């Protein structure tokens, strides 16, 4: 999953980026508000983490712009522990709010909660661990590629929904990807070989469906 991290403090930026990438996320970094919005419009962003005090455009301005055009979750960061700031962030559309300093592990928990990610997600006869990119089937741990993990997570987030190949291409590979439907079919085939062929159903002429996550 793609996360936009907008933070002008380089040390803080590197720490948060390292923790997020270690947890399996793709992180796009900006050091000011203009850069943050450029990334937001160019990439398929699933969550934005915005520092309040940034040059060019502050985090609150970026928050309002993001919420004006999308439903992407936004987590605000600030060094000021003021109730007025927290209230303004939340009323402007922020989904969560953290005051510096904070422990990166706490930030990770907030991120997972906003994205609706559990540590171990039951699927079919096994469990999916997104952070490790592993599928645990009985006594075996099967490694998944980045694309396979993103595909499986997207299915879990849309359980019992029929997903078209176009939707999968857009949300997993990104809007700028120049592949075709066969790319999706190939990766679904490889994913099924690891987690079980009965787990993801083919809906002929439409796409694919994960019928149940339990």
N, C-alpha and C positions, 0 to 999 in steps of 0.2 A: 504494500500500500504506500502511496506517495504522501509525504508530509512536507508542508511549507514551513520552514523555520526562519522567522524574521527577527533578528537580534543583532544590534550594533556592537555589543560587547564581545570582542573576539574570543576571549577566554571562556565566557559562558556559552557562546555559540558552539565552540569546539567540544565542550563537555557534553552538552545536550545532544549534539549531532552524533557523537561517538556512542552514547547510550542507545539512541534511537536506531542507529544502523546495526548495532550489536543485537538488538531485538528483532531485526529482520525488515525494518522499514527503509524505503528509499527516501532520502532527505534532500530537499532543494533549499539552499541557503540564500538569504538576502540580508544585506546590512542596512537597508533603508526602506522606507515605504514604497517608493517608486519601483525599486527592484522587486519587492514582494508582490506587487500587483502584476508586474510583467511576468513573473514566474506563474502566478495564479492563472493568468489568461493563456499562457503557452503550454502548461502542463495539466495533466489530469490529477488534480489535488483532492485528496480524501479528507485531510485535516490540516488546519493552519494554526501554528503557534506564533503569536505576535507579541513582541515587547511593546509596551505602551510608548516609551520615550525613544523615538527613532528620528533621524534627520529626514528632511524633504516632506515626508508624510508620516504623522505619528500612527501608532497602532490602532487608535480609535478610528481614525479616518479610513485606514485600510479595512478594519472590521466592518464598518458601515458599507464600504464599497463591495466587499465580498458578499455580505448578507443581502445587498440590493439585487445581486445577480445570481445567487445560488443558495443552496441549503447546506453547504459545506460547514462542518463543525469547526468552531474557533475557540481556542484556549488562549486567554490573555495572560501576559506576565507583566509584573510591575515591581519596582523597588519601593513603592510607597504603600504603606499599610493603612490606607484611609478608606473608611466605609463609603465615603462619597464616590471614590474612584471605582470601587467594586460595584456599587449600585449603578453608576453610569455605564460601566462595561456591560453588565447584565441587561440593562434596559435598552442598550444599543444593539443587542443581539448575541453577545458572547454566550457560549454554552458552558464555559467554566472559567475560573479565575484563580491565579496563583501568585502569592507574594514572595519576592526574593528576600533572603536566600531560601532555597528548597533543595531537598535531596533528589537527585535524578531518578531514583527508583520510584519515588512518590509521583513524579511527573509521568513516568511510564505507566503507572497504574491508572492515572487520570486519562491518559491517551487511550489505553485499552478500553476503558469504560466508555469514552466518547465514541469510539469506533465499534463498540459492541462486541469486542473480542474477549473470549474466555481463554484461560491458560490452556485447557485441554477440551476440545470440542468433540463430543461423541458423533461418529458418522458410521452407519452400517455396523460392522462387527469390530470396529476399532475406534481410535481416538486421533484427532488431528491437533498437533502442537504447532501453531503458526510461527512462534518465535524461533523454534528450532528447525522449522521446515521439515518436520517428520510426521509420518503416519505410523502409529503404533497398532499393529495387528497381532493380537494374541501376545506371543512372546517375542515378536520381531519389531524392529524399528526400521522403517523404510524412509530413506532420504528423498525429499522432493526438490526439484529445481525451483528457482524463483518463480517462473511462470506457472508451474504446477501448483505451488503454494497459493499464489494469487488467484488462480482459477478456483481452487477448492474453497478458499475463503469467500469468494464472491458467490459461489453456490450456497454456502452455509448462510450467508447474509440474506439470501433470497430463496430460502428453502420452500419447496412446494410450488415455486413459480417457474414457468417455462421461460427460459432465457434464449434469445435468438443469437445466432453466430455474430451478428452485427453488434449486439450489446456486449458480448464477451470480448470481441476485438477492441471496442471502444474503452471499456472499463479495465481490461487487463493489460492490453498492449498499448493503449493510448490512441487518441484521435489522429495523431500524425502517422501512425503505423501504416505501411503501404502493402500489407499482406492481404490474403484472401481467405475465404471460408475453409480452405483445405488446411490452413495453419491451425485453426481451432480444432478441426477434426483430428489432426495428428496428435496434438497435445492432449486432447480428451482420451484418445486411445491409449497413450502412454500412462496417463493418470489412472485410467481404469485397470491397467495391468498391475498397478501397485496397490490400489485400495479395494479392488473388486469390481467386476464387470457389472454386477447388479446394482451398484450404488448410484450411478448416474444414468438416467434413462434417456434414450433417443426419442424425441418427439418428431416423427417423420414430417419433413417439409417445413418444420418450424425451428427446432433447435434442441436444447437439452434441459433436463430437469433433475434436481436432487429432490427425491420425493419425501424424504424424512431425514432429520439429523440425529435420530435416536434409534 
